[in-house]
């Protein structure tokens, strides 16, 4: 059998840290988790035709960021949430399901 020369590969050092897949955090644990969880809980308790009236001064972040986080959470929970605001308050409610043109 023939002689062969073993070729050693020179590996570059990794740029990023390695982690075991089991140690990867699962799910989105954003900084708005607490307020969004509270809002979703309160929305679930609303009677039909009512909305939450949330003072902007009590929000932990801008109304735009809270709206975006609430929108993501609503989609994940299959809720059709609607929002409105003025200079002092953010209003949130569960809107009726959207209908498609095919339903008409």
Number of C-alpha atoms within 10 A of each C-alpha: 3 4 5 6 6 6 6 6 6 6 6 6 6 7 6 6 5 7 8 6 7 7 7 8 8 7 6 8 9 9 11 15 15 11 17 20 13 11 17 19 11 14 17 12 10 13 10 10 9 13 19 16 14 15 15 17 12 9 15 13 14 10 16 10 13 18 19 11 17 23 18 14 18 17 11 9 10 10 18 14 19 16 15 12 14 9 7 10 17 21 16 22 24 21 14 12 10 8 8 7 6 5 6 5
